[in-house]
Amino acid sequence: MLRSGRTSEGTADGSRGLSGQVGSSEVKLLFFTNVALQLFDGHLTLRGLGHGYVEGNPLIHHAIESMGPVSGVFAAKIFAILCLAVVHELHFHARPRMRMAVATGLATMAAVYATLAIVPWSLFLARVGG
């Protein structure tokens, strides 16, 4: 029997099919985008702390106070990346409707994180030339 190469989850290569489902390549891109944002935020946070700024997130601020700047930021970023990995894995073990929710969540998280973390640190550092 001939098959069209289409599965119930999209095309044979895992990309978006006619059903509108998000393929694994899109979710991987969203995952790695979020990981890159976490790493960039960690870098900007350490640079900001070096210029005398204070971390605004109370949980990360506490980690920095408890462990020191590098260890506190590193621990927070490792935890965030592990959480992202769990969400990423949900995509591959969830029902199709939940897969779309995971992809939407990762996309929303990247947009919100860039807006609320990356942009403010970048503006602060641009002001001090750092």
Stockholm file with secondary structure:
# STOCKHOLM 1.0

chainA/1-130         MLRSGRTSEGTADGSRGLSGQVGSSEVKLLFFTNVALQLFDGHLTLRGLGHGYVEGNPLIHHAIESMGPVSGVFAAKIFAILCLAVVHELHFHARPRMRMAVATGLATMAAVYATLAIVPWSLFLARVGG
#=GR chainA/1-130 SS CCCCSEETTEETTSSCCTTCCCCHHHHHHHHHHHHHHHHHHHHHHHHHHHTTCCCSSHHHHHHHHHHCHHHHHHHHHHHHHHHHHHHHHHHHHSCHHHHHHHHHHHHHHHHHHIIIIIHHHHHHHHHHTC
#=GC SS_cons         CCCCSEETTEETTSSCCTTCCCCHHHHHHHHHHHHHHHHHHHHHHHHHHHTTCCCSSHHHHHHHHHHCHHHHHHHHHHHHHHHHHHHHHHHHHSCHHHHHHHHHHHHHHHHHHIIIIIHHHHHHHHHHTC
//
